[in-house]
């Protein structure tokens, strides 16, 4: 899996053209681009079948759509207006949001719980139709012309297959893809006239659309406190007070809540770590605790609160540390203590964790 420097530059240029030359009347194309990037890095890079790695099924994309829009199915108001669903289209409200809102009202509290609900298969079929009828082929129409740089258009297929080099570019430039997708998604919502009485100055809107639920994280912290015996994951000292739930792979690198990616830490340790990746000994401890030893427990306890998927969390960690080595990043070991990333130190000591190099 590789792309030449010329292919990488062409990818960035095409990405910019999507948002300058594409026609946006709804947020679906932003979600599709975001979702394709997410799926690309959630897969193990160890696959020997490159065609399989480049192939993304419509079911996978539909599932990702539900995950991305789930938080948006809550009512919102930052003004004195009655809170309601934000519109995601310049026309009528997106059918998918209305359906997700209805399921929330019936007591479904997370995407994981939704996937176990009787309504899941019919919902997935509706979202697949939405993809096929619109964003899947409209994403790559620039200036009124079809330019299939990311994947060829295959009408009637149940999947897309990324063009050569695109998978590498999605791994390499994931943060750029997600940043641009969210930036334009947010702007589209702000520009829809029907949303403006609810949004006000838009302070806090990004956090509402793409942030973590404070209520859910509070309950996640309770589960982790019991699991970790009331100690900080990083320094192993007792936590006095509530502690802070930390995204082990930082939110800035992968801005989606996954239950197995959470650890409980002292506020000082969490603030010191910030957006750094943790040193190899912390990475191995995370894998031992959250995947090998307590993976099933976390799945059971956190499924009602957030998405849970141990295999996906492991793939994200693998990708993040691969990126760190490529970028010669510094890794956080403790408060004011950092180590250089080196290839020998990056080999996973646990046999169940795919070796990176």
Buried (B, 14 or more C-beta within 10 A) or exposed (E): EEBEEEBBEBBBEBBEBBBEBBEBEBBBBBBBBBBBBBBBBBBEBEEEEEEEBBBBBBBBBBBBBBBBBBBBBBEBBBEEEEEBBBBBBEEEBBEBBEBBBEBBEEEBBBBBBBBEEEBBEEBBEEBBEBBBEBBBBBBBBBEEEEEBBBBEEEEEBEBBBBBEBBBBBBBBBBBBBBBBBBEBBBBBBEEBEEBBEBBBEBEEBBEBBBBBBEEBBEBBBEBBBEBBEBBBBBBEEEBEEEBBBBBBBBBEBBBBBBBBBBBBBBBEBBEBBEEBBBBBBBBBBBBBBBBEEBBEEBBEBBBBBBBBBBEBBBBBBBBBBBBBBEEEBBBBBBEEEBBEBEEEBBEBEBEEBBEBE
